[in-house]
Amino acid sequence: MGELTVEQQALCSVLVEARTNAKLTQRELATRLERDQSVIARVELGERHITLLEFIDYANGVGVEPTKLLAKVIRASKP
């Protein structure tokens, strides 16, 4: 896929941080979201893009308000 943009790196970092703060493994989150663990891994590595609806599901899956998670991504992507 090539190098990730600053924004993509921010998204990946925020998603991983949210999941680990929720004390969930990729497998546990995948089970909650009815996805395969490899999908979570690929998203967190930036190898797979996610839709807005998937982002909302991810946020809810880790117990974070989607708007708060998005705000963290925006802050993290600013220089």
PASEBA-1860 file (N, C-alpha, C; in nm, 3 decimals):
! residues 79
1> MGELTVEQ> 0.082/-0.119/0.000/0.000/0.000/0.000/0.087/0.126/0.000 ~ 0.215/0.112/0.037/0.301/0.229/0.040/0.302/0.295/0.176 ~ 0.368/0.410/0.182/0.376/0.483/0.308/0.243/0.545/0.344 ~ 0.219/0.550/0.474/0.096/0.610/0.523/0.112/0.760/0.536 ~ 0.004/0.832/0.510/0.004/0.976/0.532/0.002/1.002/0.683 ~ 0.026/1.126/0.720/0.020/1.165/0.860/-0.120/1.135/0.917 ~ -0.221/1.163/0.838/-0.359/1.140/0.881/-0.387/0.992/0.901 ~ -0.337/0.909/0.810/-0.357/0.764/0.823/-0.284/0.711/0.945
9> QALCSVLV> -0.163/0.760/0.968/-0.087/0.718/1.086/-0.161/0.758/1.213 ~ -0.217/0.878/1.213/-0.292/0.925/1.329/-0.413/0.836/1.354 ~ -0.485/0.804/1.250/-0.602/0.717/1.263/-0.562/0.583/1.322 ~ -0.460/0.522/1.267/-0.416/0.391/1.316/-0.375/0.397/1.462 ~ -0.298/0.498/1.498/-0.251/0.512/1.637/-0.367/0.531/1.734 ~ -0.463/0.613/1.695/-0.578/0.639/1.782/-0.663/0.512/1.797 ~ -0.681/0.438/1.690/-0.759/0.315/1.698/-0.692/0.213/1.789 ~ -0.562/0.196/1.774/-0.489/0.101/1.859/-0.497/0.146/2.005
17> EARTNAKL> -0.474/0.275/2.029/-0.479/0.327/2.166/-0.617/0.306/2.228 ~ -0.722/0.331/2.152/-0.858/0.313/2.204/-0.884/0.167/2.239 ~ -0.839/0.077/2.154/-0.860/-0.065/2.181/-0.781/-0.111/2.303 ~ -0.656/-0.069/2.312/-0.575/-0.112/2.426/-0.623/-0.047/2.556 ~ -0.670/0.078/2.549/-0.728/0.141/2.668/-0.852/0.067/2.716 ~ -0.923/0.007/2.622/-1.042/-0.071/2.656/-1.005/-0.211/2.704 ~ -0.873/-0.240/2.706/-0.820/-0.369/2.749/-0.876/-0.484/2.664 ~ -0.883/-0.458/2.534/-0.931/-0.559/2.440/-0.818/-0.602/2.348
25> TQRELATR> -0.816/-0.731/2.318/-0.726/-0.779/2.214/-0.794/-0.756/2.080 ~ -0.717/-0.770/1.975/-0.777/-0.761/1.842/-0.884/-0.867/1.825 ~ -0.859/-0.985/1.876/-0.955/-1.095/1.863/-1.085/-1.063/1.937 ~ -1.074/-1.007/2.059/-1.193/-0.973/2.137/-1.275/-0.864/2.067 ~ -1.206/-0.764/2.014/-1.278/-0.659/1.941/-1.342/-0.716/1.816 ~ -1.271/-0.800/1.746/-1.325/-0.862/1.625/-1.453/-0.940/1.656 ~ -1.452/-1.010/1.767/-1.571/-1.085/1.807/-1.687/-0.991/1.834 ~ -1.660/-0.881/1.903/-1.767/-0.782/1.930/-1.823/-0.725/1.801
33> LERDQSVI> -1.735/-0.704/1.702/-1.777/-0.642/1.577/-1.821/-0.744/1.471 ~ -1.816/-0.870/1.508/-1.850/-0.979/1.416/-1.765/-0.972/1.290 ~ -1.636/-0.954/1.312/-1.537/-0.948/1.205/-1.427/-1.049/1.236 ~ -1.344/-1.073/1.137/-1.228/-1.158/1.159/-1.117/-1.074/1.221 ~ -1.035/-1.136/1.305/-0.925/-1.064/1.370/-0.832/-1.001/1.268 ~ -0.815/-1.066/1.153/-0.723/-1.012/1.052/-0.772/-0.878/0.997 ~ -0.902/-0.856/0.997/-0.956/-0.727/0.951/-0.914/-0.617/1.048 ~ -0.925/-0.644/1.178/-0.884/-0.546/1.279/-0.735/-0.517/1.265
41> ARVELGER> -0.656/-0.621/1.248/-0.511/-0.604/1.234/-0.478/-0.519/1.112 ~ -0.541/-0.547/1.001/-0.511/-0.473/0.878/-0.553/-0.327/0.888 ~ -0.664/-0.301/0.955/-0.708/-0.163/0.977/-0.606/-0.090/1.065 ~ -0.566/-0.154/1.175/-0.474/-0.090/1.268/-0.335/-0.070/1.209 ~ -0.298/-0.150/1.113/-0.169/-0.135/1.046/-0.176/-0.038/0.928 ~ -0.297/0.006/0.894/-0.313/0.096/0.781/-0.315/0.025/0.647 ~ -0.330/-0.105/0.651/-0.334/-0.184/0.527/-0.474/-0.190/0.468 ~ -0.573/-0.150/0.546/-0.712/-0.153/0.501/-0.779/-0.024/0.547
49> HITLLEFI> -0.844/0.044/0.455/-0.921/0.164/0.488/-1.054/0.121/0.548 ~ -1.110/0.206/0.632/-1.241/0.176/0.689/-1.339/0.287/0.649 ~ -1.464/0.248/0.640/-1.569/0.344/0.609/-1.608/0.419/0.737 ~ -1.684/0.523/0.721/-1.733/0.598/0.837/-1.817/0.507/0.926 ~ -1.900/0.424/0.868/-1.984/0.335/0.947/-1.899/0.234/1.024 ~ -1.792/0.185/0.963/-1.702/0.093/1.032/-1.629/0.165/1.146 ~ -1.592/0.291/1.124/-1.529/0.370/1.228/-1.623/0.384/1.348 ~ -1.749/0.411/1.321/-1.848/0.424/1.429/-1.861/0.292/1.504
57> DYANGVGV> -1.869/0.181/1.431/-1.876/0.048/1.495/-1.753/0.023/1.581 ~ -1.635/0.058/1.528/-1.510/0.038/1.601/-1.513/0.117/1.732 ~ -1.550/0.246/1.722/-1.557/0.331/1.841/-1.653/0.273/1.944 ~ -1.770/0.236/1.900/-1.868/0.176/1.991/-1.816/0.045/2.050 ~ -1.745/-0.031/1.969/-1.689/-0.159/2.013/-1.587/-0.144/2.124 ~ -1.515/-0.032/2.124/-1.416/-0.008/2.229/-1.471/0.082/2.340 ~ -1.599/0.119/2.327/-1.665/0.194/2.433/-1.633/0.343/2.434 ~ -1.604/0.398/2.317/-1.573/0.541/2.307/-1.675/0.607/2.215
65> EPTKLLAK> -1.721/0.724/2.255/-1.813/0.800/2.171/-1.743/0.829/2.037 ~ -1.806/0.793/1.925/-1.742/0.811/1.795/-1.692/0.953/1.770 ~ -1.767/1.054/1.812/-1.723/1.192/1.789/-1.597/1.224/1.868 ~ -1.584/1.168/1.987/-1.464/1.191/2.068/-1.343/1.121/2.006 ~ -1.366/1.002/1.951/-1.257/0.931/1.886/-1.213/1.005/1.760 ~ -1.309/1.057/1.685/-1.275/1.134/1.565/-1.198/1.261/1.601 ~ -1.238/1.326/1.709/-1.167/1.446/1.752/-1.022/1.413/1.787 ~ -0.998/1.297/1.846/-0.861/1.256/1.877/-0.781/1.234/1.750
73> VIRASKP> -0.844/1.176/1.649/-0.775/1.155/1.522/-0.738/1.289/1.459 ~ -0.830/1.383/1.462/-0.805/1.515/1.404/-0.691/1.585/1.478 ~ -0.694/1.581/1.611/-0.586/1.644/1.689/-0.452/1.577/1.661 ~ -0.453/1.445/1.652/-0.329/1.371/1.631/-0.270/1.393/1.492 ~ -0.352/1.433/1.398/-0.303/1.450/1.260/-0.254/1.591/1.232 ~ -0.268/1.681/1.331/-0.220/1.817/1.312/-0.072/1.824/1.350 ~ 0.004/1.903/1.275/0.148/1.914/1.307/0.175/1.984/1.438
END
